Amino acid sequence: MSNASGSSLLKLEADQVRFEVKKRNLPHPSQALSTDGCICSTNAEKAILSSKFENLIKVLNHFPFNPLRRKSLSMKLYKSFNYLIFSVIALFLVTSCGGSQEQKKEEATENTSTVQKTEQKTILFFGNSLTAGYGIDPEDAFAGLVQERLDSLGKDFKVINGGLSGETTAGGLSRLDWFLEEEPYIFVLELGGNDGLRGILPSESKSNLLAIIDKVRGKYPNTKIILAGMQIPPNMGQEYTEEFKAIYPSVAKEKNVTLIPFLLEGVAGNPELNLPDGIHPTEEGHKIVFETIWPFIEGAL
C-alpha cells in the first residue's frame, strides 16, 4: 500500500467514525479514555481497554507508511488518524458498555424476580396428626383445603403443613426451630390433643404452648398467631377434662393471640365424619374443620 492510498483510506475512515460519533451523541474519544464514568466503570473493563489498545497499535505498526510516526504524515493527516484511533475505541467501549448495562439490567430483573418469589407469604400449620391429615391425602386435610381456597381467590400465599403424627406440645417445642428458618405470615398452632390423651399435666402443656408462642414472636414479631383450641373425651375424669379445655383460652388471653375455640367443632364424636379410630376426621370431616378455621385465616390475611 502506497503512502497516498493509505492517506486517502485513513481520511475516509476518520470521516466515517466522526460521523458515527456525532450521530450517537458520544463523548469526544479522548474523554472516553480519560473519564472514570460509564465508559470504563470497572478495573476489568480498563484492563480490557488497555489490551485492545495495545493490540490496535501493534496492528497499525505493520502499515507500510507507518502512520503512527508524525514525520511520515502531515499534521492534518496525523490529527485525523489520531481521531480515528480514539473514535474507534470510543465506539467499541460504548457498545461494550451498552451490552454490559443491558446484562446488568437483565441480572437485576432476575434478582428482583427471585426476591419476589422468596417474599411470597407463608401460612404455617404447626400441629399433630390432625394437621398432617392422618389416614387421608394431605391435600384433602384442612391445611391443603386452605391452600386450595387461597389459590382460587388469587392470593399469593404458600401453605406449609408442619403436622406430625403423635406430636405433643413438648415435641413441637423441640422441633420448632426447623420451621422458623423463614418468617411465616400466619402461624397456626394446633397441639395438645396428644397431651390430653396421654394424661400429661395441663400445666405442662400450657407451659409448652406459651414457650412456642414466645419463640415465634421472639424471632418474628410481626407474625400473626392463631391458636386452635382442643378438647378431649372425659376418659381421664371430668376434672382433668375441664382443666385441659381451659388451657387454650388462658394461653390466648395471656399472649393476646387469636383463638379458634374448638378445632373439631361439629366433627368430634360423629362416627360418619371420623375414621374408625374415632379420633381422626375423614375427608368430609376435614371439610367441616376447614370451614371452622377459614374465617380466622381470612381475617388475618
C-alpha positions as CSV (number, residue, x, y, z in Angstrom):
1,M,0.0,0.0,0.0
2,S,1.4,3.4,-1.0
3,N,1.5,6.4,1.3
4,A,-1.0,8.2,-1.0
5,S,-3.6,5.4,-1.0
6,G,-3.1,4.8,2.7
7,S,-3.6,8.5,3.4
8,S,-6.9,8.5,1.4
9,L,-8.2,5.5,3.2
10,L,-7.2,7.0,6.5
11,K,-9.1,10.2,5.8
12,L,-12.2,8.2,4.7
13,E,-12.3,6.0,7.8
14,A,-11.7,9.0,10.1
15,D,-14.7,10.8,8.5
16,Q,-16.9,7.8,8.9
17,V,-16.1,7.3,12.5
18,R,-16.5,11.0,13.2
19,F,-20.0,10.8,11.6
20,E,-20.9,7.8,13.9
21,V,-19.7,9.7,17.0
22,K,-21.8,12.7,16.2
23,K,-24.8,10.6,15.2
24,R,-24.7,8.6,18.5
25,N,-24.0,11.8,20.5
26,L,-21.0,10.2,22.1
27,P,-18.3,12.0,24.1
28,H,-15.1,13.0,22.5
29,P,-12.9,9.9,22.1
30,S,-10.2,11.4,24.4
31,Q,-12.9,11.7,27.1
32,A,-13.7,8.1,26.7
33,L,-10.2,7.2,27.7
34,S,-9.8,9.7,30.5
35,T,-13.2,9.6,32.3
36,D,-14.0,7.1,35.0
37,G,-17.6,7.1,34.2
38,C,-19.9,4.7,32.4
39,I,-17.5,4.1,29.5
40,C,-15.0,2.3,31.7
41,S,-16.6,1.7,35.0
42,T,-14.5,-1.2,36.4
43,N,-10.9,-2.2,36.6
44,A,-11.7,-5.2,34.5
45,E,-13.0,-3.0,31.7
46,K,-10.0,-0.8,31.9
47,A,-7.7,-3.8,31.6
48,I,-9.6,-4.9,28.5
49,L,-9.4,-1.4,27.0
50,S,-5.6,-1.3,27.6
51,S,-5.2,-4.7,26.0
52,K,-7.4,-3.8,23.0
53,F,-5.5,-0.5,22.5
54,E,-2.1,-2.2,22.6
55,N,-3.2,-4.8,20.1
56,L,-4.5,-2.0,17.8
57,I,-1.2,-0.2,18.0
58,K,0.7,-3.4,17.1
59,V,-1.5,-3.9,14.0
60,L,-1.1,-0.3,12.9
61,N,2.7,-0.5,13.2
62,H,2.6,-3.0,10.3
63,F,1.3,-0.4,7.9
64,P,4.0,0.3,5.2
65,F,3.7,4.0,5.6
66,N,4.0,3.7,9.4
67,P,1.1,6.1,10.2
68,L,1.9,6.5,13.9
69,R,5.1,8.4,13.2
70,R,4.4,12.0,12.7
71,K,7.3,12.7,10.4
72,S,5.6,10.3,7.8
73,L,2.4,12.3,7.8
74,S,1.2,15.8,7.5
75,M,-0.1,17.4,10.8
76,K,-3.7,17.4,9.4
77,L,-3.5,13.7,8.4
78,Y,-1.9,12.8,11.8
79,K,-4.8,14.5,13.7
80,S,-7.3,12.7,11.5
81,F,-5.6,9.4,12.2
82,N,-5.4,10.2,15.9
83,Y,-9.1,10.9,15.9
84,L,-9.8,7.7,14.1
85,I,-7.9,5.6,16.7
86,F,-9.7,7.2,19.7
87,S,-13.1,7.2,18.0
88,V,-12.9,3.5,17.1
89,I,-12.0,2.8,20.7
90,A,-14.9,5.0,22.0
91,L,-17.4,3.2,19.7
92,F,-16.1,-0.1,20.9
93,L,-16.3,0.9,24.5
94,V,-19.8,2.4,24.3
95,T,-21.0,-0.7,22.5
96,S,-19.4,-2.9,25.1
97,C,-20.7,-0.7,27.9
98,G,-24.2,-0.8,26.5
99,G,-24.1,-4.6,26.4
100,S,-22.8,-4.6,29.9
101,Q,-25.5,-2.3,31.1
102,E,-28.2,-4.5,29.4
103,Q,-26.7,-7.5,31.0
104,K,-26.8,-5.8,34.4
105,K,-30.4,-4.8,33.8
106,E,-31.3,-8.4,33.0
107,E,-29.5,-9.6,36.1
108,A,-31.3,-7.0,38.2
109,T,-34.6,-8.2,36.8
110,E,-33.8,-11.8,37.6
111,N,-32.7,-10.9,41.1
112,T,-35.9,-8.9,41.6
113,S,-37.9,-11.9,40.4
114,T,-36.0,-14.1,42.8
115,V,-36.7,-11.7,45.7
116,Q,-40.3,-11.6,44.9
117,K,-40.5,-15.4,44.9
118,T,-38.7,-15.6,48.2
119,E,-41.0,-12.9,49.6
120,Q,-44.2,-15.0,49.0
121,K,-46.1,-15.0,52.2
122,T,-46.5,-18.3,54.0
123,I,-49.0,-19.8,56.4
124,L,-47.5,-22.4,58.7
125,F,-49.8,-25.0,60.2
126,F,-47.8,-26.5,63.1
127,G,-49.5,-29.4,64.7
128,N,-50.0,-33.2,65.1
129,S,-51.8,-35.9,63.1
130,L,-54.9,-33.7,62.7
131,T,-52.9,-31.1,60.8
132,A,-50.9,-33.8,58.9
133,G,-54.2,-35.4,57.6
134,Y,-53.7,-38.8,59.1
135,G,-55.4,-41.5,57.1
136,I,-56.2,-39.3,54.1
137,D,-54.4,-37.5,51.3
138,P,-52.7,-34.4,52.9
139,E,-54.2,-32.2,50.1
140,D,-57.6,-33.2,51.4
141,A,-56.8,-32.2,55.0
142,F,-57.8,-28.8,56.3
143,A,-54.4,-27.3,55.6
144,G,-54.5,-28.4,52.0
145,L,-58.0,-27.0,51.7
146,V,-56.8,-23.7,52.9
147,Q,-54.2,-23.6,50.1
148,E,-56.9,-24.6,47.6
149,R,-59.1,-21.7,48.7
150,L,-56.2,-19.2,48.6
151,D,-55.4,-20.3,45.1
152,S,-59.0,-19.9,44.0
153,L,-59.0,-16.4,45.3
154,G,-55.8,-15.5,43.6
155,K,-54.0,-14.9,46.9
156,D,-50.2,-15.3,46.7
157,F,-49.7,-17.4,49.8
158,K,-48.0,-20.7,50.3
159,V,-49.3,-23.1,53.0
160,I,-46.8,-25.2,54.8
161,N,-48.1,-28.3,56.6
162,G,-46.0,-28.8,59.7
163,G,-48.1,-31.6,61.1
164,L,-46.5,-34.7,62.6
165,S,-48.5,-37.7,63.9
166,G,-48.2,-38.4,67.6
167,E,-46.7,-34.9,68.3
168,T,-47.0,-33.4,71.8
169,T,-46.5,-29.9,72.9
170,A,-43.1,-30.8,74.2
171,G,-42.1,-32.4,70.9
172,G,-43.4,-29.4,69.0
173,L,-41.3,-27.1,71.0
174,S,-38.2,-29.1,70.4
175,R,-38.6,-29.2,66.6
176,L,-40.0,-25.7,66.1
177,D,-36.7,-24.2,65.0
178,W,-36.7,-26.3,61.9
179,F,-39.8,-24.5,60.7
180,L,-38.7,-21.0,61.6
181,E,-35.9,-20.6,59.0
182,E,-38.3,-18.4,57.1
183,E,-40.8,-15.9,58.5
184,P,-44.4,-17.2,58.4
185,Y,-47.0,-14.5,57.8
186,I,-49.6,-16.6,59.8
187,F,-48.7,-19.3,62.3
188,V,-51.5,-21.7,63.2
189,L,-50.7,-23.7,66.4
190,E,-52.6,-26.9,66.7
191,L,-51.0,-29.0,69.5
192,G,-52.1,-30.5,72.8
193,G,-54.6,-33.2,71.8
194,N,-52.0,-36.0,72.3
195,D,-51.0,-34.4,75.7
196,G,-54.6,-34.8,76.8
197,L,-54.9,-38.4,75.6
198,R,-51.7,-39.3,77.5
199,G,-52.7,-37.6,80.7
200,I,-49.9,-35.1,80.6
201,L,-50.3,-32.4,83.3
202,P,-52.3,-29.5,81.8
203,S,-49.8,-27.0,83.4
204,E,-47.0,-28.6,81.5
205,S,-48.9,-28.5,78.2
206,K,-49.8,-24.9,78.8
207,S,-46.1,-24.0,79.6
208,N,-45.0,-25.6,76.3
209,L,-47.7,-23.7,74.3
210,L,-46.6,-20.4,75.8
211,A,-43.0,-21.2,75.0
212,I,-43.8,-22.0,71.4
213,I,-45.6,-18.7,71.0
214,D,-42.7,-16.8,72.7
215,K,-40.2,-18.4,70.3
216,V,-42.2,-17.5,67.3
217,R,-42.7,-13.9,68.4
218,G,-39.1,-13.6,69.6
219,K,-37.9,-14.3,66.1
220,Y,-40.7,-12.9,64.0
221,P,-42.7,-10.2,66.0
222,N,-45.0,-9.4,63.1
223,T,-46.2,-13.0,62.5
224,K,-49.9,-13.4,63.2
225,I,-50.6,-16.3,65.6
226,I,-53.7,-18.4,65.7
227,L,-54.2,-20.9,68.4
228,A,-56.5,-23.9,67.7
229,G,-58.4,-24.9,70.8
230,M,-58.8,-28.6,71.6
231,Q,-61.0,-30.7,73.9
232,I,-60.7,-34.4,74.9
233,P,-63.2,-37.1,75.9
234,P,-63.9,-37.5,79.6
235,N,-61.8,-40.7,79.8
236,M,-59.3,-39.1,82.2
237,G,-62.1,-37.8,84.5
238,Q,-64.2,-34.7,84.4
239,E,-61.8,-32.5,86.4
240,Y,-58.9,-33.2,84.1
241,T,-61.1,-32.7,81.0
242,E,-62.2,-29.3,82.2
243,E,-58.7,-28.3,83.2
244,F,-57.4,-29.3,79.9
245,K,-60.1,-27.4,78.0
246,A,-59.2,-24.2,79.9
247,I,-55.6,-24.3,78.7
248,Y,-56.4,-22.7,75.3
249,P,-58.5,-19.6,76.4
250,S,-55.9,-19.0,79.1
251,V,-53.0,-19.1,76.7
252,A,-54.8,-17.0,74.1
253,K,-55.6,-14.3,76.6
254,E,-52.2,-14.3,78.2
255,K,-50.4,-14.0,74.8
256,N,-53.0,-12.0,73.1
257,V,-53.4,-14.4,70.1
258,T,-56.4,-15.3,68.1
259,L,-58.3,-18.4,69.4
260,I,-60.3,-20.9,67.5
261,P,-62.5,-22.2,70.4
262,F,-62.6,-25.8,69.3
263,L,-60.9,-27.1,66.1
264,L,-63.1,-30.2,65.8
265,E,-66.4,-28.4,66.3
266,G,-69.2,-30.4,64.6
267,V,-66.8,-33.3,63.8
268,A,-65.7,-34.7,67.1
269,G,-67.8,-37.7,68.3
270,N,-69.5,-38.1,64.9
271,P,-68.7,-41.6,63.5
272,E,-69.7,-40.6,60.0
273,L,-67.1,-37.8,60.0
274,N,-64.2,-39.7,61.6
275,L,-62.1,-42.7,60.7
276,P,-62.7,-46.0,62.5
277,D,-60.4,-44.9,65.3
278,G,-63.0,-42.2,66.3
279,I,-60.3,-39.6,66.6
280,H,-59.1,-38.5,63.1
281,P,-61.6,-36.8,60.7
282,T,-62.4,-38.3,57.2
283,E,-62.2,-36.1,54.1
284,E,-65.7,-34.9,54.8
285,G,-64.8,-34.2,58.4
286,H,-61.8,-32.1,57.2
287,K,-64.1,-30.1,55.0
288,I,-66.0,-29.1,58.1
289,V,-62.8,-28.3,60.0
290,F,-61.7,-26.1,57.1
291,E,-65.0,-24.2,57.3
292,T,-64.3,-23.7,61.0
293,I,-60.8,-22.3,60.7
294,W,-61.2,-20.4,57.4
295,P,-62.9,-17.3,58.9
296,F,-59.9,-16.9,61.2
297,I,-57.4,-17.3,58.4
298,E,-59.3,-14.9,56.2
299,G,-59.4,-12.4,58.9
300,A,-55.7,-12.5,59.3
301,L,-54.9,-12.1,55.6
